[in-house]
Amino acid sequence: MLVNTAAASDALSLLTELKNRARNQQLSLPELLPIVETLSTTGQAVLAADLYSAWIAFNDTHPLLHIIYFNYSVTLRQLGDVAGAINALRACLRIDSRFGQAHVNLGRALEDCGLTGQAVQQWRSYLETTNEITADRASHRLMVLQHVGRVLENAGLYDEAEAALWQAIELRPDKTESAQHWTSLRQRQCKWPTLVGSDHVSTRQLLDAMSPLTLACHIDDPLFQLAKAYRYCKSLVGRPDLSDVARVSPRRKSGTGKRLRVGYVSSDLRDHAVGFALSEVFETHDKNRVEIYAYYCGDAAANDPTQTRIKSAVDCWREISGLSDGDAARQIVADEIDVLVDVNGYTKHARTKIFAYRPAPVIVNFCGYPGTMGSPFHQYIIADEQIIPRENEIYYTEKVLRIPCNQPVDRKRLIAERPSRADVGLPEGAFIFACFNGMQKITDACFARWMTILSETPGSFLWLLTGGDDIDQRLRQAAEQHGVAPERLIFAPKAPNPRHLARIGLADLFLDTFPYGAHSTAGDALTMGLPVLTFPGDGFASRFCSSIVSAAGARDLICDGPDDFVRKAIGFARDRQSLERIRQALERHRDTSVLRDIPALVQRLEQLYWQMQNECERGETPLPDLANLDLYYEIGAEIVAENVEFSNNFTRRQRYTAKLAQWHAFSPIPHDRRLWTAETASAS
């Protein structure tokens, strides 16, 4: 490598001159700041830090010295000198103890060093000194409260996290991030009702702040969920600068003999339900027809057995966690991906903005998220007939394509030796109802159904995954309020996946949640021979479990609604032989069921990818239908406020149509292809 020694010498000479001027207090801030900015942005942060250090040493009486200490800390963090940055931030705060951004950054630096307790204390010290809120401090106070809430939540201190987030909500109800985390946190703690307003924050504001995934745990209204996804996408993504990434034109593959390049983007290609589900899919893909690229945007340190297996199965593995959205999109463009699969949707660590750049001619919503994306750039969604019946396609902006079952299972997963009931704390001989869904899926209505079932089946127990001591105790107290002895709730501790799979078959009947039902958990239960009782609603999340049960060949376990669900659960507990016959059928047809026919699923998946490619080449790629979705959101919010847990499709559509007619009478509504068609409008 050749080094321009003359240029290097000139730079050092200039730096020496600047340091001399700083020593003589002749280097003003208007001169200093653009110089260090240029050094930092041109890869010379070491020189920038050196100049800052010299200026600070000889200008200790300057009235804006705290600003320079703060900037110096930023440069040191850029260089990886966390200890130096902490010292600089503390020096900054000794000069101006109310400098909000310094408190924020110092807390983050301490957190990054593993000192979360000190980080929270640092932020709380700022909150204590800024009780009298002024406009210039409101934004920093909000930021600090959000950081406190996040760190406490990660530490499992849910009540304290909730309190910090609530302060942030009341400070700025118009900022949705705090309320989004707050509602999710309340769901995970089984605090009912989830949405509780105050004099300063309305329940409508809390509803507006909900993420689409949290909403799916709250209500089964596929039209409102669609409208929520649409608004969420607008807020989260907006319209990116599409000039930043080369626009993609269709690449001709048909008839050329070239393989189709399919890219999967996900943060969950690891020991995670999605990673488990897709492992065998990747291994089964026909590499003569498709070339598989995996774009991983999760924790770079994962590198667990599932991720290692996926890396071996795909043609190309790319870690994009450290790339900006634009750079990740550019990489996908450079890889000439034909079909790009969004496996995250609106889940944790999703990188939705990457897809907004349209880095591939075809973008697909599949596997990781139970619902429509409501975006202008997701053109297809892959599901199955049970999850999205033909009449429900109006609830999706994407074109719906179908595979045999939307839940891939991994037939190669390790399963530990089956324990005894005594080993896992279950009573021998008792009827054991179970649910291994996450706590966030348990609603007050769902729990009330379970308590009715327990009340009608004396001697039975309900086996749940633990949510932690506080949450477990809250559910025991709720059981007691329903007249059920709290000791009839048994909580299973977290366990490695092979051991968890081995133990779940010890239960007698799995009781599904509503409106967000079991997904991979249902596949696990049925694989282990545990019957899963469910009832579908109309939304994706509420129909997913019934799809898995149907694919396992156990349609008798799909109920007509909540009342039928309670009746059948009680009936199975009273007539164990009828349930035993179902268990035997599950075992007998286990390996020949649609649920476990991964080769057929993957073959159909590849057919759909090629169908998308051919439609693209013919100029027939569908355009997402976004008509009237802001209006559907407003009407849906009114319907949600009526607090109806379960409603059939016909009744729900009637309610929407009646409200649409009222809105239309006030101000004409353009026709759409959902409920406000020309025919509907003329009849109203």
C-alpha positions in Angstrom: 0.0 0.0 0.0 1.4 3.4 -1.0 1.3 6.2 1.5 1.2 9.8 0.5 3.9 10.9 3.0 3.8 14.5 1.9 0.0 14.7 2.6 0.5 13.0 5.9 3.3 15.4 6.8 1.1 18.4 5.9 -1.7 17.1 8.1 0.5 16.7 11.1 2.0 20.1 10.6 -1.5 21.6 10.4 -2.5 19.7 13.6 0.6 21.0 15.4 -0.2 24.5 14.4 -3.9 24.1 15.6 -2.8 22.7 18.9 -0.4 25.6 19.4 -3.2 28.0 18.8 -5.4 26.1 21.2 -2.7 26.3 23.8 -2.5 30.1 23.4 -6.4 30.3 23.4 -6.4 31.6 19.9 -8.5 28.7 18.3 -12.2 29.8 18.6 -15.1 27.4 18.6 -16.4 28.5 15.2 -13.0 27.4 13.9 -12.5 24.3 16.0 -15.8 22.6 15.3 -15.8 22.3 11.5 -12.2 21.1 11.6 -12.8 18.2 14.0 -16.0 17.4 12.1 -14.0 17.1 8.9 -11.4 15.0 10.6 -14.0 12.7 12.1 -15.9 12.2 8.8 -12.7 11.5 6.8 -11.5 8.6 9.0 -9.2 10.7 11.1 -11.0 10.5 14.4 -7.7 9.9 16.3 -6.5 13.4 15.2 -9.9 14.9 16.1 -9.7 13.4 19.6 -6.1 14.7 20.0 -7.2 18.2 19.0 -10.2 18.1 21.3 -7.9 17.0 24.2 -5.5 19.9 23.5 -8.2 22.5 23.3 -9.8 21.3 26.6 -6.5 21.4 28.4 -5.8 25.0 27.7 -9.4 26.5 27.5 -10.7 25.3 30.9 -12.5 28.6 31.6 -14.4 28.8 28.3 -18.2 29.2 29.0 -19.0 26.4 26.5 -16.4 24.0 27.7 -19.1 21.4 28.5 -20.1 21.3 24.9 -16.6 20.4 23.9 -16.4 17.7 26.5 -19.6 16.3 25.1 -18.3 16.3 21.5 -15.0 14.8 22.7 -17.0 11.9 24.3 -18.7 11.3 21.0 -15.4 11.1 19.2 -14.0 8.7 21.9 -17.0 6.4 21.5 -16.3 6.4 17.8 -12.8 5.2 18.5 -14.1 2.5 20.9 -12.7 4.2 24.0 -15.7 3.8 26.2 -13.9 4.6 29.4 -12.5 7.8 28.0 -16.0 8.7 26.8 -17.5 8.1 30.3 -14.8 10.4 31.8 -15.5 13.1 29.3 -19.3 12.9 29.9 -18.8 13.1 33.6 -16.6 16.2 33.1 -19.3 17.7 31.0 -22.0 17.1 33.7 -19.8 18.6 36.4 -19.9 21.8 34.5 -23.6 21.6 33.5 -25.5 19.0 35.6 -28.7 19.5 33.6 -27.2 18.8 30.1 -29.8 16.2 29.0 -28.0 14.5 26.1 -24.9 14.0 28.3 -27.1 12.1 30.8 -28.6 10.0 28.0 -25.2 9.1 26.5 -23.6 8.5 29.9 -26.4 6.1 30.8 -26.0 4.3 27.4 -22.2 4.0 27.9 -22.6 2.5 31.4 -25.3 0.1 30.0 -22.9 -1.0 27.3 -20.3 -1.8 29.9 -22.9 -4.1 31.7 -23.5 -1.6 34.5 -27.3 -1.4 34.0 -27.9 -0.4 37.6 -25.6 2.6 37.3 -27.2 3.5 34.0 -30.7 3.6 35.4 -29.4 5.6 38.4 -27.7 8.1 36.0 -31.0 8.6 34.1 -33.0 8.9 37.3 -30.7 11.6 38.6 -31.6 13.6 35.5 -35.3 12.9 36.0 -35.1 14.1 39.6 -33.5 17.4 38.6 -35.9 18.2 35.7 -39.3 17.8 37.4 -40.1 21.3 36.2 -40.4 20.6 32.5 -39.4 23.2 29.9 -39.6 22.9 26.2 -35.9 22.4 25.8 -35.8 19.6 28.4 -39.0 17.7 27.4 -37.3 15.8 24.6 -34.4 14.7 26.8 -36.6 13.7 29.7 -38.8 11.7 27.3 -35.7 9.9 25.9 -34.4 9.2 29.4 -37.7 7.7 30.6 -37.8 5.5 27.5 -34.3 4.2 28.2 -35.2 3.6 31.9 -38.3 1.7 30.8 -36.3 -0.4 28.2 -33.5 -1.3 30.6 -35.9 -2.2 33.5 -38.0 -4.3 31.1 -35.0 -6.2 29.9 -34.0 -6.8 33.5 -37.5 -8.3 34.2 -38.5 -5.4 36.5 -41.8 -5.0 34.7 -43.7 -2.9 37.2 -40.9 -0.3 37.4 -40.6 -0.3 33.6 -44.3 0.2 33.2 -44.2 3.2 35.6 -41.3 4.8 33.7 -43.0 4.3 30.4 -46.3 5.7 31.7 -44.5 8.9 32.7 -43.2 9.1 29.2 -46.7 8.6 27.8 -48.2 11.4 29.9 -45.3 13.7 29.0 -45.8 13.3 25.3 -49.0 11.3 24.4 -48.4 12.2 20.7 -45.2 10.2 20.7 -46.3 6.6 20.2 -43.1 4.7 21.0 -43.6 4.7 24.8 -47.2 3.7 24.6 -46.4 1.0 22.1 -44.0 -0.7 24.6 -46.3 0.0 27.5 -49.3 -1.8 26.0 -47.1 -4.7 25.0 -45.6 -4.9 28.5 -49.1 -4.9 30.1 -50.1 -7.8 27.9 -47.0 -9.8 28.9 -47.9 -9.2 32.5 -51.6 -10.3 32.1 -52.7 -6.9 33.4 -56.3 -6.5 32.3 -57.8 -4.5 30.8 -54.8 -3.7 28.7 -55.8 -0.2 27.8 -56.3 2.1 30.8 -56.3 5.8 30.1 -56.0 8.8 32.5 -56.9 12.5 32.6 -53.9 13.1 30.3 -54.0 10.1 28.0 -57.1 8.6 26.4 -57.7 4.9 25.6 -57.9 5.9 21.9 -54.4 7.3 22.1 -53.2 4.1 23.6 -55.0 2.1 20.9 -53.4 4.3 18.2 -50.0 3.6 19.6 -50.4 -0.2 19.6 -48.2 -2.1 17.1 -49.9 -4.4 14.7 -48.5 -7.5 16.5 -49.8 -6.2 19.9 -53.2 -5.4 18.4 -53.4 -9.0 17.1 -53.3 -10.2 20.8 -56.0 -7.6 21.7 -58.8 -8.0 19.2 -59.8 -10.2 16.2 -60.8 -7.7 13.6 -59.0 -8.4 10.3 -60.1 -5.2 8.7 -58.9 -3.0 11.6 -55.7 -5.0 11.7 -55.2 -4.3 8.0 -55.8 -0.6 8.6 -53.5 -0.6 11.6 -50.7 -2.2 9.5 -51.2 0.4 6.8 -50.9 3.3 9.3 -48.0 1.7 11.1 -46.1 1.3 7.9 -46.6 4.9 7.0 -45.4 6.0 10.4 -42.5 3.5 10.6 -41.2 3.7 7.0 -42.8 6.6 5.3 -41.4 7.2 1.8 -37.6 6.5 1.6 -35.3 8.3 -0.8 -35.6 5.8 -3.6 -32.9 7.5 -5.5 -30.5 6.2 -2.8 -30.8 2.6 -4.3 -30.8 1.6 -7.9 -34.3 0.7 -9.0 -34.8 -2.9 -9.9 -36.1 -4.1 -13.2 -37.3 -7.7 -13.8 -34.6 -10.1 -14.6 -35.5 -12.7 -17.2 -35.2 -16.2 -15.8 -38.0 -18.2 -17.5 -36.7 -20.5 -20.2 -33.1 -19.6 -19.7 -32.2 -22.5 -17.5 -31.0 -20.2 -14.8 -32.0 -20.8 -11.2 -34.3 -18.4 -9.5 -32.6 -16.4 -6.8 -34.7 -16.2 -3.6 -33.6 -14.1 -0.7 -35.0 -14.6 2.9 -34.6 -11.6 5.2 -35.0 -12.3 8.9 -33.6 -11.6 12.4 -34.8 -15.1 13.5 -32.6 -17.5 11.6 -31.3 -19.0 14.8 -32.6 -20.9 17.8 -36.0 -19.4 17.5 -39.4 -20.6 16.4 -38.9 -19.2 12.9 -35.4 -20.7 12.6 -36.7 -24.1 13.7 -39.5 -23.8 11.1 -37.3 -22.8 8.2 -34.3 -25.1 8.8 -35.7 -28.1 6.9 -37.3 -25.8 4.3 -33.9 -24.5 3.3 -32.5 -28.0 3.3 -35.3 -29.3 1.1 -35.2 -26.5 -1.6 -34.4 -27.9 -5.0 -31.0 -26.3 -5.7 -31.4 -27.1 -9.4 -34.4 -24.7 -9.5 -33.7 -22.1 -6.8 -30.6 -20.4 -5.4 -31.2 -19.4 -1.7 -29.7 -16.3 -0.1 -30.2 -15.7 3.6 -30.0 -12.1 4.9 -29.6 -12.2 8.7 -30.4 -9.0 10.6 -30.4 -10.4 14.1 -27.8 -10.7 16.8 -24.5 -11.3 15.2 -23.3 -13.3 18.2 -26.1 -15.9 17.9 -24.1 -18.6 15.9 -26.1 -21.4 17.6 -26.8 -24.9 16.2 -29.9 -23.8 14.3 -28.0 -21.0 12.6 -25.0 -23.2 11.8 -27.4 -25.7 10.2 -29.1 -22.9 8.1 -25.7 -21.6 7.0 -24.9 -25.0 5.7 -28.2 -25.3 3.8 -28.3 -22.0 1.9 -26.2 -21.0 -1.1 -25.2 -17.6 0.4 -25.4 -16.3 4.0 -25.1 -12.6 4.5 -25.1 -10.8 7.9 -26.7 -7.4 7.4 -27.1 -6.3 11.0 -24.3 -3.8 10.8 -25.5 -2.3 7.5 -27.9 0.6 7.1 -31.2 0.0 5.4 -29.9 1.6 2.2 -26.7 -0.4 2.2 -28.5 -3.7 2.9 -30.8 -2.9 0.0 -27.8 -2.2 -2.3 -26.4 -5.6 -1.3 -29.6 -7.3 -2.3 -29.7 -5.4 -5.6 -26.0 -6.4 -6.2 -27.0 -10.1 -5.5 -29.6 -9.9 -8.2 -32.3 -11.4 -6.1 -35.5 -12.2 -8.0 -37.9 -12.9 -5.2 -37.3 -11.4 -1.7 -39.1 -12.9 1.2 -39.8 -10.8 4.3 -39.8 -13.3 7.2 -40.0 -10.7 10.0 -43.0 -8.5 9.1 -43.7 -6.2 12.0 -41.9 -8.3 14.6 -38.9 -7.5 16.8 -35.8 -6.4 15.0 -37.6 -6.2 11.7 -35.9 -4.2 8.9 -39.0 -3.1 7.0 -37.3 -0.1 5.5 -35.1 -2.4 3.4 -38.1 -3.6 1.5 -39.3 0.0 1.0 -36.4 0.5 -1.4 -37.8 -2.3 -3.5 -34.4 -4.1 -3.9 -36.0 -7.0 -5.7 -38.7 -7.1 -8.4 -40.9 -9.3 -6.2 -41.4 -8.9 -2.4 -43.3 -11.6 -0.4 -44.7 -11.7 3.1 -44.2 -15.2 4.5 -43.7 -17.2 7.6 -42.7 -14.8 10.4 -45.6 -12.5 10.8 -49.3 -13.4 11.1 -51.0 -10.7 9.0 -51.0 -8.3 6.1 -48.2 -5.8 5.9 -50.5 -3.1 4.6 -47.6 -1.6 2.6 -47.2 -0.4 -0.9 -44.2 -2.6 -1.5 -45.2 -6.1 -0.3 -46.9 -7.6 -3.4 -47.7 -11.2 -2.2 -48.6 -13.0 1.0 -48.2 -16.8 1.3 -50.8 -18.6 3.5 -53.2 -21.5 3.2 -56.9 -22.1 2.6 -57.7 -22.4 6.3 -55.9 -19.2 7.4 -57.2 -17.0 4.5 -60.4 -18.4 3.0 -61.2 -16.8 -0.4 -63.9 -14.5 1.1 -61.3 -13.1 3.5 -58.8 -11.9 0.8 -60.3 -8.4 1.1 -58.4 -8.1 4.5 -55.0 -8.2 2.8 -53.3 -5.6 0.6 -51.1 -8.4 -0.9 -52.2 -11.0 -3.5 -52.8 -14.2 -1.6 -51.1 -17.4 -2.7 -51.4 -20.7 -0.9 -49.3 -23.7 0.2 -50.7 -26.8 1.9 -50.0 -25.6 5.4 -48.5 -22.3 6.5 -46.5 -23.8 9.4 -43.4 -25.6 8.3 -42.1 -28.1 10.9 -38.6 -29.4 11.4 -38.8 -33.2 11.5 -35.1 -33.4 12.5 -35.4 -31.4 15.8 -33.8 -33.0 18.8 -36.2 -34.3 21.5 -35.0 -35.3 24.9 -36.0 -38.4 26.8 -39.6 -38.2 28.0 -39.8 -37.4 31.7 -42.5 -38.6 34.1 -45.2 -36.4 35.4 -43.6 -36.4 38.8 -40.4 -35.1 37.2 -42.1 -32.0 36.0 -44.4 -31.4 39.0 -47.6 -32.8 37.6 -50.0 -34.9 39.6 -50.4 -38.5 38.4 -53.8 -39.5 37.2 -55.3 -36.0 37.1 -56.6 -34.5 33.9 -54.1 -31.9 32.7 -55.2 -29.0 30.5 -52.2 -27.1 29.2 -51.3 -24.0 27.2 -47.7 -23.2 26.3 -48.4 -19.9 24.5 -46.7 -16.7 25.6 -48.4 -14.8 28.4 -49.1 -11.9 26.1 -51.7 -14.1 24.3 -53.8 -14.7 27.4 -56.7 -12.2 27.6 -59.2 -11.7 30.4 -61.9 -13.4 28.3 -59.6 -16.3 27.4 -58.6 -16.8 31.1 -62.3 -16.7 32.1 -63.1 -19.5 29.7 -60.3 -21.6 31.1 -61.6 -21.0 34.6 -65.1 -22.1 33.6 -63.6 -25.3 32.2 -61.7 -26.0 35.5 -64.8 -25.2 37.5 -66.7 -27.8 35.6 -64.0 -30.5 35.8 -63.1 -31.0 39.4 -59.7 -32.5 40.0 -58.3 -31.1 36.8 -55.3 -28.7 36.5 -54.0 -26.1 34.1 -50.3 -26.2 33.1 -48.8 -23.0 31.8 -45.4 -21.7 31.0 -44.1 -19.4 33.7 -44.2 -15.7 33.1 -42.1 -15.1 36.3 -43.1 -15.0 39.9 -45.1 -11.8 39.8 -47.2 -12.8 36.8 -47.7 -16.4 38.0 -49.0 -15.0 41.2 -51.3 -12.5 39.4 -52.9 -15.4 37.5 -53.3 -17.5 40.6 -55.1 -14.5 42.3 -57.3 -14.2 39.1 -58.1 -17.9 39.4 -59.2 -17.5 43.0 -61.5 -14.6 42.0 -63.1 -17.0 39.5 -63.7 -19.5 42.4 -60.8 -21.8 41.3 -58.2 -22.9 43.8 -54.9 -21.2 42.9 -52.9 -24.4 43.3 -54.7 -25.8 40.3 -52.5 -23.6 38.2 -49.1 -25.2 37.7 -46.3 -23.2 36.0 -43.6 -24.9 34.0 -40.1 -23.3 34.2 -38.3 -22.4 31.0 -36.4 -25.3 29.6 -34.1 -26.0 26.6 -36.1 -26.8 23.5 -35.4 -30.6 23.4 -36.5 -30.9 27.0 -39.6 -28.8 26.5 -40.7 -30.9 23.5 -40.2 -34.0 25.6 -42.4 -32.8 28.5 -45.4 -31.3 26.6 -46.9 -34.6 25.7 -47.5 -35.3 29.4 -50.6 -33.1 29.3 -54.0 -34.3 28.2 -55.4 -31.4 26.2 -53.9 -28.1 24.9 -56.3 -25.2 25.3 -55.6 -22.5 22.7 -55.7 -18.8 23.2 -57.8 -16.2 21.4 -57.6 -13.9 19.5 -53.9 -14.7 19.0 -53.6 -18.5 18.9 -50.8 -21.0 19.0 -48.5 -21.1 16.0 -45.3 -23.2 16.1 -46.4 -24.2 19.7 -49.4 -26.0 18.2 -47.1 -27.8 15.7 -44.9 -28.8 18.6 -47.8 -30.1 20.7 -49.4 -32.1 17.9 -46.0 -33.5 17.0 -45.7 -34.8 20.5 -49.2 -36.3 20.4 -50.9 -33.6 22.5 -54.3 -32.7 21.1 -54.9 -29.0 20.6 -58.4 -27.5 21.0 -59.0 -24.2 19.2 -61.6 -22.1 17.6 -60.8 -19.8 14.7 -61.8 -16.1 14.3 -61.4 -14.2 11.1 -57.9 -12.7 11.4 -54.7 -14.4 10.4 -53.4 -14.8 14.0 -56.8 -16.2 15.2 -57.0 -18.8 12.4 -53.4 -20.0 12.3 -53.8 -22.7 15.0 -56.9 -24.2 13.2 -54.7 -24.5 10.1 -52.1 -26.5 12.0 -54.8 -28.7 13.6 -56.5 -29.3 10.3 -53.1 -30.2 8.6 -52.5 -32.7 11.4 -55.8 -34.4 10.5 -57.7 -33.5 13.7 -60.5 -31.3 12.5 -62.7 -32.6 15.4 -60.5 -30.3 17.6 -61.6 -27.2 15.7 -64.6 -25.6 17.5 -67.3 -23.3 16.2 -66.7 -20.5 18.7 -65.9 -19.8 22.4 -69.1 -21.6 23.7 -68.4 -24.7 21.7 -64.7 -24.6 22.9 -65.7 -24.6 26.5 -68.3 -27.4 25.9 -65.8 -29.7 24.1 -63.0 -29.1 26.6 -65.3 -30.1 29.5 -66.6 -33.1 27.4 -63.0 -34.4 26.7 -62.1 -34.2 30.4 -65.2 -36.2 31.4 -64.8 -38.7 28.6 -61.1 -39.5 28.3 -61.6 -42.4 25.9 -62.9 -40.0 23.2 -59.7 -37.9 23.6 -57.6 -41.0 23.7 -59.0 -42.0 20.3 -57.9 -38.6 18.9 -54.4 -39.1 20.4 -54.1 -42.5 18.8 -55.2 -41.1 15.4 -52.6 -38.3 15.7 -49.9 -40.8 16.4 -51.1 -43.1 13.6 -51.1 -40.4 11.0 -48.3 -38.3 12.4 -45.7 -38.9 9.7 -48.1 -39.0 6.7 -50.1 -35.8 7.7 -50.0 -32.6 5.6 -48.4 -30.9 8.6 -45.2 -33.0 8.3 -45.1 -33.3 4.5 -42.2 -30.8 4.1 -41.2 -31.9 0.6 -44.7 -31.1 -0.7 -44.8 -27.8 1.1 -41.4 -26.8 -0.4 -42.3 -28.0 -3.9 -45.4 -25.8 -3.8 -43.4 -22.9 -2.4 -41.0 -23.1 -5.3 -43.9 -23.3 -7.8 -45.3 -20.1 -6.3 -41.9 -18.3 -6.5 -41.7 -19.2 -10.2 -45.3 -18.1 -10.7 -44.4 -14.7 -9.1 -41.4 -14.5 -11.4 -43.4 -15.2 -14.5 -46.1 -12.7 -13.6 -43.3 -10.2 -13.1 -41.9 -10.8 -16.5 -45.4 -10.4 -18.1 -45.9 -7.1 -16.2 -48.6 -8.7 -14.1 -47.1 -8.2 -10.6 -50.0 -7.1 -8.4 -50.2 -3.6 -6.9 -51.2 -3.5 -3.2 -54.7 -2.2 -2.6 -54.5 0.6 -0.1 -57.9 2.3 -0.9 -59.8 3.9 2.0 -57.6 2.4 4.7 -57.5 5.6 6.8 -61.3 5.6 6.9 -61.5 1.9 7.8 -59.1 2.6 10.6 -61.4 5.3 12.1 -64.4 3.1 11.8 -62.5 0.1 13.2 -61.4 2.2 16.2 -65.1 2.9 16.9 -65.9 -0.8 16.7 -63.0 -1.8 19.0 -64.3 0.6 21.6 -67.5 -1.5 21.7 -65.4 -4.3 23.3 -66.9 -7.3 21.5 -64.5 -10.3 21.8 -65.9 -12.7 19.2 -68.0 -11.8 16.2 -68.7 -13.7 13.0 -67.6 -12.4 9.6 -71.1 -11.5 8.5 -72.0 -9.5 11.6 -68.7 -7.6 11.5 -69.1 -6.7 7.9 -72.6 -5.4 8.6 -71.3 -3.1 11.3 -68.6 -1.7 9.1 -71.0 -1.2 6.2 -73.5 0.6 8.4 -70.8 3.0 9.6 -69.5 3.5 6.1 -73.0 4.5 5.0 -73.1 7.1 7.9 -69.7 8.5 6.9 -70.8 8.5 3.2 -73.9 10.5 4.0 -71.7 13.1 5.7 -69.0 13.2 3.0 -69.0 10.9 -0.1 -66.5 8.0 0.0 -64.9 6.7 -3.2 -65.6 3.1 -4.0 -63.1 0.4 -3.1 -62.9 -3.4 -3.6 -63.5 -4.3 0.1 -66.8 -3.4 1.7 -67.6 0.0 0.1 -68.2 -1.3 -3.5 -70.4 0.5 -6.0 -73.1 -2.1 -5.3 -72.9 -1.6 -1.6 -73.0 2.2 -1.9 -76.0 2.2 -4.1 -77.9 -0.1 -1.7 -77.2 2.1 1.3 
